[in-house]
């Protein structure tokens, strides 16, 4: 601990075999705290180092806590749990960040910001020392994920993957972060944004890390895919809803064009177009259902905040109404299919006009399929929401009501 009095800032460094650099990082963090004039502590969250990092960190003045579960996020969670400061500043222990820049973060936190995000990218005022960031990370990965965070989750950050950041420990505790790997940093930004946190950016300099004996823990393709997957899982709208609605609209247009034998230039649409349209509509409807399932699951698991529009929809639609609506649609479809069978019987089970038959069977099969999907989808939605409470609204998504306020 630096100086006396209540701790205002805890600097948390995740560490796995960083004997080469951890001492420098601890020393810079202590210098940064001292120059900022704050009472603080430096915590090294060790992830099972075997190179003596723990002893080196202690000797440099850090408090070392053990993080038995492997992973970047797991180490940070252990370090944050042990922190005593009102604010936490986290950063890698590879000497790529200069912790003597801590004062800029502390000043913004004192202004009332909940998250102060470092920015290494020149587009946000940051500086990248030549050789400090791989080409793909600089020109593709970081800009792309930053754009997605801003566009999909309205997170006002200039460099979403920057590991040097400061935040309110109380606000972070409300997020109930789950990720134990590299996705932890993105999870924090996204959940902060969705929770309405006050977020700002400060430009920083990224240096070439001080490792010489082992490569970086970050793996470009593996961690890039895991991050993209995490974004998609937290955004059912872009993963399922948007493509689902687009497929349904395209399918409906194709179905109508085929049913009415419309033409477009030399192309004449007929029964085969109706088949394609049916495929698109049924697939799109399935994706829309997945969007709702995923959204409910994510809310119930505290991965996403409660969605008031979804809750209002659930209050208006019960499990029974969903089943009834689906059953009616399915019944109409099976009735149409039944009429086709009767026509066949009237023809003594012999050959029939293929075009006429397809124009009966295709709509009937499509309606029957959509109806069955709706019935069982309603059941599954009820199972997903069973006895799960949406904390922020004190509403429960129940199999009886598919979402009703219980006070």
The 8 nearest C-alpha neighbors of each residue, nearest first, counted from 0:
[[1, 40, 39, 2, 41, 38, 3, 60],
 [0, 2, 39, 38, 40, 3, 29, 33],
 [3, 1, 38, 0, 4, 39, 37, 33],
 [2, 4, 1, 38, 5, 0, 6, 39],
 [3, 5, 6, 38, 2, 7, 1, 39],
 [6, 4, 7, 38, 3, 84, 39, 83],
 [5, 7, 84, 39, 38, 8, 83, 4],
 [6, 8, 84, 85, 38, 39, 86, 5],
 [9, 7, 84, 39, 86, 87, 6, 85],
 [10, 8, 87, 84, 40, 39, 41, 82],
 [9, 11, 41, 88, 89, 87, 42, 40],
 [12, 10, 89, 42, 78, 43, 41, 88],
 [11, 13, 43, 90, 92, 91, 89, 44],
 [14, 12, 44, 74, 75, 43, 45, 91],
 [13, 15, 45, 46, 44, 92, 17, 12],
 [14, 16, 48, 46, 17, 45, 47, 13],
 [17, 15, 48, 50, 18, 52, 49, 14],
 [16, 18, 19, 21, 20, 15, 52, 14],
 [19, 17, 52, 20, 21, 16, 50, 51],
 [20, 18, 17, 21, 210, 209, 22, 211],
 [19, 21, 23, 93, 17, 22, 18, 94],
 [20, 22, 24, 92, 23, 17, 18, 25],
 [23, 21, 25, 24, 20, 56, 59, 26],
 [22, 24, 26, 20, 21, 25, 27, 94],
 [25, 23, 21, 27, 22, 26, 94, 92],
 [26, 24, 28, 22, 27, 23, 21, 29],
 [25, 27, 23, 29, 28, 24, 22, 30],
 [28, 26, 30, 24, 98, 29, 25, 99],
 [27, 29, 98, 31, 25, 30, 26, 99],
 [30, 28, 26, 32, 31, 27, 33, 25],
 [31, 29, 27, 33, 28, 32, 34, 99],
 [30, 32, 99, 28, 34, 101, 29, 33],
 [33, 31, 35, 29, 30, 34, 37, 28],
 [32, 34, 30, 36, 35, 31, 29, 37],
 [33, 35, 31, 36, 32, 30, 102, 99],
 [36, 34, 102, 32, 33, 37, 31, 101],
 [35, 37, 33, 34, 32, 38, 102, 31],
 [38, 36, 35, 32, 39, 33, 7, 8],
 [39, 37, 6, 7, 1, 2, 8, 3],
 [40, 38, 8, 6, 1, 9, 7, 0],
 [39, 41, 0, 9, 1, 10, 42, 8],
 [40, 42, 10, 61, 9, 11, 62, 43],
 [43, 41, 62, 11, 61, 63, 10, 12],
 [42, 44, 63, 12, 45, 11, 13, 62],
 [45, 43, 13, 78, 64, 74, 65, 14],
 [44, 46, 14, 65, 66, 47, 43, 15],
 [45, 47, 66, 15, 74, 14, 69, 48],
 [48, 46, 45, 15, 49, 67, 66, 65],
 [47, 49, 16, 15, 50, 46, 52, 45],
 [50, 48, 51, 16, 47, 52, 15, 53],
 [51, 49, 16, 52, 48, 18, 17, 53],
 [50, 52, 53, 54, 49, 18, 55, 48],
 [51, 53, 18, 55, 54, 50, 17, 16],
 [54, 52, 56, 51, 55, 57, 63, 45],
 [53, 55, 57, 56, 52, 51, 58, 63],
 [54, 56, 58, 52, 53, 57, 59, 22],
 [55, 57, 59, 53, 58, 61, 54, 22],
 [58, 56, 61, 54, 60, 59, 55, 62],
 [57, 59, 55, 56, 60, 54, 61, 22],
 [60, 58, 56, 57, 22, 61, 55, 25],
 [61, 59, 57, 58, 56, 62, 25, 41],
 [62, 60, 57, 41, 56, 42, 59, 63],
 [61, 63, 42, 57, 43, 41, 64, 60],
 [64, 62, 43, 42, 44, 61, 53, 57],
 [65, 63, 44, 45, 43, 66, 62, 78],
 [64, 66, 45, 44, 67, 46, 63, 47],
 [65, 67, 46, 74, 45, 77, 68, 44],
 [68, 66, 65, 46, 69, 47, 74, 45],
 [69, 67, 66, 73, 70, 46, 74, 179],
 [68, 70, 46, 67, 73, 74, 71, 66],
 [69, 71, 180, 73, 179, 72, 74, 68],
 [70, 72, 180, 74, 73, 181, 179, 75],
 [73, 71, 179, 180, 183, 75, 74, 70],
 [72, 74, 179, 70, 76, 75, 71, 68],
 [75, 73, 66, 77, 71, 72, 13, 76],
 [74, 76, 78, 72, 77, 73, 13, 79],
 [75, 77, 73, 79, 78, 74, 80, 72],
 [78, 76, 80, 74, 75, 79, 66, 73],
 [77, 79, 44, 75, 81, 80, 76, 11],
 [78, 80, 82, 76, 81, 77, 75, 11],
 [79, 81, 77, 78, 82, 76, 83, 75],
 [82, 80, 78, 79, 77, 83, 64, 42],
 [83, 81, 79, 80, 84, 9, 78, 42],
 [82, 84, 6, 81, 9, 85, 7, 8],
 [85, 83, 7, 8, 6, 9, 86, 82],
 [84, 86, 7, 168, 8, 167, 83, 87],
 [85, 87, 167, 8, 84, 168, 166, 7],
 [88, 86, 9, 166, 165, 8, 10, 168],
 [87, 89, 165, 10, 164, 11, 9, 166],
 [88, 90, 11, 163, 10, 164, 12, 87],
 [89, 91, 163, 162, 12, 92, 11, 88],
 [90, 92, 93, 12, 13, 162, 96, 94],
 [91, 93, 21, 12, 94, 24, 14, 13],
 [92, 94, 20, 208, 95, 91, 209, 210],
 [95, 93, 208, 96, 209, 92, 24, 20],
 [94, 96, 208, 206, 207, 93, 205, 97],
 [97, 95, 94, 205, 98, 206, 90, 204],
 [96, 98, 99, 100, 95, 94, 27, 204],
 [99, 97, 28, 100, 27, 101, 31, 96],
 [98, 100, 31, 97, 101, 27, 28, 30],
 [101, 99, 98, 102, 103, 97, 31, 104],
 [102, 100, 99, 104, 31, 103, 98, 105],
 [101, 103, 35, 105, 104, 100, 106, 31],
 [104, 102, 106, 101, 105, 100, 107, 201],
 [103, 105, 107, 101, 102, 106, 165, 115],
 [104, 106, 108, 102, 107, 103, 109, 101],
 [105, 107, 109, 103, 104, 108, 102, 110],
 [108, 106, 110, 104, 109, 105, 112, 103],
 [109, 107, 112, 105, 110, 111, 106, 104],
 [108, 110, 106, 111, 107, 105, 112, 104],
 [111, 109, 107, 108, 112, 106, 105, 113],
 [112, 110, 109, 108, 113, 107, 197, 167],
 [111, 113, 197, 108, 114, 198, 110, 107],
 [112, 114, 167, 197, 166, 196, 198, 111],
 [115, 113, 166, 198, 112, 165, 116, 197],
 [116, 114, 165, 199, 200, 164, 198, 166],
 [115, 117, 200, 164, 114, 199, 201, 118],
 [116, 118, 201, 164, 163, 200, 202, 161],
 [119, 117, 202, 158, 125, 120, 203, 201],
 [118, 120, 125, 126, 203, 204, 205, 127],
 [119, 121, 125, 122, 123, 118, 126, 158],
 [120, 122, 125, 124, 123, 126, 119, 127],
 [123, 121, 120, 124, 125, 157, 119, 118],
 [124, 122, 121, 120, 157, 125, 118, 202],
 [123, 125, 121, 202, 122, 120, 126, 118],
 [126, 124, 119, 202, 121, 120, 203, 118],
 [125, 127, 204, 119, 121, 120, 205, 203],
 [128, 126, 205, 204, 119, 129, 131, 206],
 [127, 129, 206, 131, 205, 130, 126, 207],
 [130, 128, 131, 127, 132, 207, 206, 205],
 [129, 131, 132, 207, 128, 133, 127, 206],
 [132, 130, 207, 206, 128, 129, 127, 205],
 [131, 133, 130, 137, 134, 136, 127, 129],
 [134, 132, 136, 135, 137, 131, 130, 138],
 [133, 135, 137, 136, 138, 132, 139, 130],
 [136, 134, 139, 138, 137, 133, 140, 219],
 [137, 135, 140, 133, 134, 141, 139, 138],
 [138, 136, 134, 135, 141, 139, 132, 133],
 [137, 139, 135, 136, 134, 142, 140, 141],
 [138, 140, 135, 136, 142, 143, 141, 137],
 [141, 139, 136, 143, 142, 144, 135, 138],
 [140, 142, 144, 143, 136, 139, 137, 145],
 [143, 141, 145, 139, 144, 140, 146, 138],
 [144, 142, 146, 140, 145, 141, 139, 147],
 [145, 143, 147, 141, 146, 142, 148, 140],
 [144, 146, 159, 148, 142, 147, 143, 158],
 [147, 145, 149, 143, 144, 148, 150, 142],
 [146, 148, 144, 150, 145, 149, 151, 143],
 [149, 147, 145, 152, 146, 151, 154, 150],
 [148, 150, 153, 154, 146, 147, 152, 155],
 [151, 149, 147, 153, 148, 152, 146, 154],
 [150, 152, 147, 148, 149, 153, 234, 154],
 [151, 153, 148, 154, 149, 150, 189, 193],
 [154, 152, 149, 150, 151, 155, 148, 192],
 [153, 155, 149, 192, 152, 148, 156, 189],
 [156, 154, 149, 153, 198, 157, 199, 192],
 [155, 157, 154, 158, 159, 200, 149, 116],
 [156, 158, 123, 118, 159, 145, 200, 155],
 [159, 157, 118, 160, 161, 145, 156, 120],
 [158, 160, 145, 161, 156, 157, 185, 144],
 [161, 159, 158, 162, 141, 185, 184, 145],
 [160, 162, 163, 159, 158, 117, 118, 119],
 [163, 161, 90, 164, 160, 91, 184, 89],
 [164, 162, 90, 117, 89, 161, 116, 96],
 [163, 165, 116, 117, 115, 88, 89, 162],
 [166, 164, 88, 115, 87, 114, 104, 89],
 [167, 165, 114, 113, 87, 86, 115, 168],
 [166, 168, 86, 113, 170, 169, 171, 85],
 [167, 169, 171, 86, 170, 85, 87, 166],
 [170, 168, 172, 167, 171, 173, 85, 86],
 [171, 169, 167, 173, 172, 168, 113, 174],
 [170, 172, 168, 173, 174, 169, 167, 166],
 [171, 173, 169, 170, 174, 175, 168, 176],
 [174, 172, 171, 170, 175, 169, 176, 168],
 [173, 175, 171, 172, 176, 190, 170, 191],
 [176, 174, 173, 172, 177, 301, 171, 302],
 [175, 177, 174, 178, 186, 187, 183, 302],
 [176, 178, 179, 175, 183, 302, 186, 72],
 [179, 177, 183, 180, 72, 182, 176, 186],
 [178, 180, 72, 73, 70, 183, 71, 177],
 [181, 179, 72, 70, 71, 182, 178, 183],
 [180, 182, 183, 71, 72, 184, 222, 179],
 [183, 181, 185, 180, 184, 226, 186, 178],
 [182, 184, 72, 178, 186, 181, 185, 180],
 [185, 183, 187, 186, 182, 160, 188, 181],
 [186, 184, 188, 182, 187, 183, 189, 160],
 [185, 187, 183, 189, 184, 188, 190, 182],
 [186, 188, 184, 190, 185, 189, 191, 183],
 [187, 189, 191, 185, 186, 190, 192, 184],
 [190, 188, 192, 186, 191, 187, 185, 193],
 [191, 189, 193, 187, 192, 188, 194, 186],
 [190, 192, 188, 194, 196, 189, 193, 187],
 [193, 191, 154, 189, 195, 190, 194, 196],
 [194, 192, 190, 195, 191, 189, 152, 304],
 [193, 195, 191, 192, 196, 190, 304, 174],
 [196, 194, 192, 193, 191, 197, 190, 198],
 [197, 195, 191, 192, 113, 194, 198, 114],
 [196, 198, 112, 113, 114, 195, 199, 111],
 [199, 197, 114, 112, 115, 196, 113, 155],
 [198, 200, 115, 116, 114, 112, 197, 156],
 [201, 199, 116, 115, 117, 156, 118, 202],
 [200, 202, 117, 118, 116, 203, 115, 199],
 [203, 201, 125, 118, 124, 117, 119, 123],
 [204, 202, 125, 119, 118, 117, 126, 201],
 [203, 205, 126, 119, 127, 125, 206, 96],
 [204, 206, 127, 96, 95, 119, 128, 126],
 [207, 205, 95, 131, 128, 208, 96, 204],
 [206, 208, 131, 95, 130, 209, 128, 205],
 [209, 207, 95, 94, 93, 210, 206, 131],
 [208, 210, 94, 93, 20, 211, 207, 19],
 [209, 211, 208, 212, 19, 213, 93, 20],
 [210, 212, 213, 209, 214, 19, 208, 20],
 [213, 211, 210, 214, 19, 209, 17, 18],
 [212, 214, 211, 210, 215, 216, 16, 17],
 [213, 215, 216, 212, 210, 211, 217, 218],
 [216, 214, 217, 213, 218, 210, 93, 208],
 [215, 217, 218, 214, 213, 15, 71, 181],
 [218, 216, 215, 219, 222, 181, 221, 214],
 [219, 217, 222, 221, 220, 216, 215, 223],
 [218, 220, 223, 222, 221, 217, 136, 135],
 [219, 221, 223, 222, 218, 224, 225, 217],
 [222, 220, 224, 223, 218, 219, 225, 217],
 [221, 223, 225, 224, 218, 220, 219, 226],
 [224, 222, 220, 226, 221, 225, 219, 227],
 [223, 225, 227, 226, 221, 222, 228, 220],
 [226, 224, 222, 228, 223, 227, 229, 221],
 [225, 227, 229, 223, 224, 228, 182, 222],
 [228, 226, 224, 230, 229, 225, 223, 231],
 [227, 229, 225, 231, 226, 230, 224, 232],
 [228, 230, 226, 232, 227, 231, 225, 233],
 [231, 229, 227, 233, 228, 232, 234, 226],
 [230, 232, 234, 228, 233, 229, 238, 227],
 [233, 231, 229, 234, 230, 228, 235, 238],
 [234, 232, 230, 231, 229, 235, 303, 302],
 [233, 235, 231, 236, 232, 237, 230, 238],
 [236, 234, 290, 238, 239, 237, 233, 293],
 [235, 237, 240, 234, 238, 239, 241, 290],
 [238, 236, 241, 235, 234, 239, 240, 231],
 [237, 239, 235, 231, 236, 234, 240, 241],
 [240, 238, 290, 286, 235, 236, 243, 237],
 [239, 241, 236, 243, 287, 290, 242, 244],
 [240, 242, 244, 243, 237, 236, 239, 245],
 [243, 241, 245, 244, 240, 239, 246, 283],
 [244, 242, 283, 286, 240, 246, 287, 241],
 [243, 245, 247, 241, 246, 242, 283, 240],
 [246, 244, 242, 248, 243, 247, 249, 241],
 [247, 245, 283, 249, 243, 279, 244, 248],
 [248, 246, 280, 283, 250, 244, 245, 249],
 [247, 249, 251, 245, 250, 246, 244, 252],
 [250, 248, 246, 252, 247, 251, 245, 253],
 [251, 249, 276, 279, 280, 247, 253, 248],
 [250, 252, 254, 248, 253, 249, 276, 247],
 [251, 253, 255, 249, 250, 254, 256, 248],
 [254, 252, 276, 250, 256, 251, 255, 272],
 [253, 255, 273, 276, 251, 257, 252, 256],
 [256, 254, 258, 252, 257, 253, 259, 251],
 [257, 255, 261, 253, 254, 259, 258, 260],
 [258, 256, 269, 268, 260, 273, 272, 254],
 [257, 259, 255, 256, 260, 254, 269, 273],
 [258, 260, 261, 257, 256, 255, 269, 268],
 [261, 259, 257, 268, 269, 258, 256, 267],
 [262, 260, 256, 259, 268, 267, 257, 263],
 [263, 261, 267, 266, 268, 264, 260, 265],
 [264, 262, 266, 265, 267, 261, 268, 256],
 [263, 265, 266, 262, 267, 261, 268, 260],
 [264, 266, 263, 267, 262, 268, 261, 260],
 [267, 265, 263, 264, 262, 268, 261, 269],
 [268, 266, 262, 261, 263, 265, 260, 269],
 [267, 269, 257, 260, 261, 272, 256, 262],
 [270, 268, 257, 260, 272, 271, 258, 267],
 [271, 269, 273, 272, 257, 274, 357, 358],
 [270, 272, 274, 273, 269, 275, 257, 268],
 [273, 271, 257, 275, 270, 274, 269, 268],
 [272, 274, 254, 276, 270, 257, 271, 275],
 [275, 273, 271, 277, 272, 276, 278, 270],
 [274, 276, 272, 278, 277, 273, 279, 271],
 [277, 275, 250, 254, 253, 273, 279, 274],
 [276, 278, 274, 280, 275, 279, 273, 365],
 [277, 279, 275, 281, 276, 280, 282, 274],
 [278, 280, 250, 276, 282, 246, 277, 281],
 [279, 281, 247, 250, 283, 277, 282, 278],
 [280, 282, 284, 278, 283, 279, 277, 285],
 [283, 281, 285, 279, 284, 280, 278, 286],
 [284, 282, 243, 246, 247, 286, 280, 285],
 [283, 285, 287, 281, 286, 282, 280, 243],
 [284, 286, 282, 288, 283, 287, 281, 289],
 [287, 285, 243, 289, 239, 283, 288, 284],
 [288, 286, 240, 290, 284, 243, 289, 285],
 [287, 289, 285, 291, 286, 290, 292, 284],
 [290, 288, 286, 292, 287, 291, 293, 285],
 [291, 289, 235, 287, 239, 293, 288, 240],
 [290, 292, 294, 288, 289, 293, 295, 287],
 [293, 291, 289, 295, 294, 290, 296, 288],
 [294, 292, 296, 290, 291, 295, 289, 297],
 [293, 295, 291, 297, 296, 292, 290, 298],
 [296, 294, 298, 292, 297, 293, 299, 291],
 [295, 297, 293, 299, 294, 298, 300, 292],
 [298, 296, 302, 300, 294, 303, 295, 299],
 [299, 297, 303, 301, 295, 300, 296, 305],
 [298, 300, 296, 301, 297, 387, 389, 295],
 [299, 301, 297, 298, 302, 296, 303, 387],
 [302, 300, 298, 303, 299, 297, 304, 175],
 [301, 303, 297, 300, 298, 304, 233, 299],
 [302, 304, 298, 301, 297, 305, 233, 190],
 [305, 303, 298, 306, 301, 193, 302, 194],
 [304, 306, 298, 389, 307, 391, 303, 392],
 [307, 305, 309, 308, 310, 304, 298, 303],
 [306, 308, 310, 309, 311, 305, 392, 312],
 [309, 307, 311, 310, 306, 312, 313, 305],
 [310, 308, 312, 306, 307, 311, 313, 305],
 [309, 311, 307, 313, 312, 308, 402, 314],
 [312, 310, 314, 308, 313, 309, 307, 315],
 [313, 311, 309, 315, 310, 314, 316, 308],
 [314, 312, 402, 310, 316, 401, 315, 311],
 [313, 315, 311, 312, 402, 403, 316, 310],
 [316, 314, 312, 313, 311, 317, 310, 402],
 [317, 315, 313, 314, 320, 312, 321, 318],
 [318, 316, 400, 320, 319, 401, 321, 313],
 [317, 319, 321, 320, 377, 401, 399, 400],
 [318, 320, 322, 317, 321, 323, 399, 316],
 [321, 319, 323, 317, 322, 318, 324, 316],
 [322, 320, 318, 324, 319, 323, 377, 325],
 [321, 323, 374, 319, 325, 320, 324, 326],
 [324, 322, 320, 326, 325, 321, 319, 327],
 [323, 325, 327, 321, 326, 322, 320, 328],
 [324, 326, 370, 373, 374, 322, 328, 323],
 [325, 327, 323, 329, 324, 328, 370, 330],
 [326, 328, 330, 324, 329, 325, 323, 331],
 [327, 329, 370, 325, 331, 330, 326, 366],
 [330, 328, 367, 370, 332, 326, 331, 327],
 [329, 331, 327, 333, 332, 328, 326, 334],
 [332, 330, 334, 328, 329, 333, 327, 335],
 [331, 333, 363, 367, 366, 329, 335, 330],
 [332, 334, 336, 330, 335, 331, 367, 337],
 [335, 333, 337, 331, 336, 332, 330, 338],
 [336, 334, 363, 338, 332, 337, 333, 331],
 [335, 337, 333, 339, 363, 334, 338, 360],
 [338, 336, 334, 340, 339, 335, 333, 341],
 [337, 339, 341, 335, 340, 336, 342, 334],
 [338, 340, 342, 336, 337, 341, 343, 359],
 [339, 341, 343, 337, 338, 342, 344, 336],
 [342, 340, 344, 338, 343, 339, 345, 337],
 [343, 341, 345, 339, 340, 344, 338, 346],
 [342, 344, 340, 346, 348, 341, 345, 339],
 [343, 345, 347, 341, 348, 346, 342, 340],
 [346, 344, 342, 347, 343, 341, 348, 340],
 [345, 347, 343, 344, 348, 349, 342, 351],
 [346, 348, 344, 345, 349, 343, 350, 342],
 [349, 347, 344, 343, 346, 350, 345, 351],
 [348, 350, 347, 346, 351, 343, 344, 345],
 [349, 351, 348, 352, 346, 343, 353, 347],
 [352, 350, 353, 349, 356, 346, 343, 355],
 [351, 353, 355, 354, 356, 350, 357, 343],
 [352, 354, 356, 355, 351, 357, 350, 358],
 [355, 353, 357, 356, 352, 358, 270, 269],
 [356, 354, 358, 352, 353, 357, 359, 351],
 [355, 357, 353, 359, 354, 358, 360, 352],
 [358, 356, 360, 359, 354, 355, 361, 353],
 [359, 357, 355, 356, 360, 361, 354, 270],
 [360, 358, 357, 356, 361, 362, 363, 339],
 [359, 361, 357, 363, 336, 362, 358, 364],
 [360, 362, 364, 363, 357, 359, 358, 365],
 [363, 361, 365, 364, 360, 359, 366, 358],
 [364, 362, 332, 335, 360, 336, 366, 361],
 [363, 365, 367, 361, 362, 366, 360, 368],
 [366, 364, 362, 368, 363, 367, 277, 361],
 [365, 367, 332, 369, 363, 368, 364, 329],
 [368, 366, 329, 332, 364, 370, 365, 369],
 [367, 369, 365, 371, 366, 370, 364, 372],
 [370, 368, 372, 366, 371, 367, 373, 365],
 [369, 371, 329, 325, 328, 373, 367, 372],
 [370, 372, 374, 368, 373, 369, 329, 367],
 [373, 371, 369, 370, 375, 374, 376, 368],
 [372, 374, 325, 376, 370, 371, 375, 377],
 [375, 373, 322, 325, 371, 377, 376, 372],
 [376, 374, 378, 377, 372, 373, 379, 371],
 [375, 377, 373, 379, 378, 374, 372, 380],
 [378, 376, 380, 375, 374, 379, 321, 318],
 [377, 379, 375, 381, 376, 380, 382, 374],
 [378, 380, 382, 376, 381, 377, 383, 375],
 [381, 379, 383, 377, 382, 378, 376, 292],
 [380, 382, 398, 378, 384, 379, 383, 385],
 [381, 383, 379, 385, 380, 384, 378, 398],
 [384, 382, 380, 381, 385, 379, 296, 295],
 [383, 385, 396, 381, 397, 382, 387, 386],
 [384, 386, 397, 382, 387, 383, 398, 381],
 [387, 385, 397, 384, 388, 395, 396, 398],
 [388, 386, 384, 385, 299, 395, 396, 389],
 [387, 389, 395, 390, 394, 386, 299, 393],
 [388, 390, 394, 393, 391, 395, 392, 299],
 [391, 389, 393, 392, 388, 394, 305, 301],
 [390, 392, 393, 389, 305, 304, 394, 388],
 [391, 393, 394, 390, 389, 305, 404, 307],
 [394, 392, 390, 389, 391, 406, 404, 388],
 [395, 393, 404, 392, 389, 403, 405, 388],
 [396, 394, 388, 402, 403, 397, 389, 387],
 [397, 395, 402, 384, 401, 387, 385, 403],
 [396, 398, 401, 385, 399, 400, 384, 402],
 [397, 399, 381, 401, 385, 400, 318, 382],
 [400, 398, 397, 318, 401, 317, 381, 319],
 [399, 401, 317, 402, 397, 398, 403, 318],
 [402, 400, 397, 396, 313, 398, 317, 318],
 [403, 396, 401, 313, 400, 395, 314, 397],
 [402, 404, 314, 395, 394, 400, 405, 396],
 [403, 405, 394, 406, 395, 393, 402, 392],
 [406, 404, 394, 403, 393, 395, 402, 392],
 [405, 404, 393, 394, 392, 403, 395, 390]]
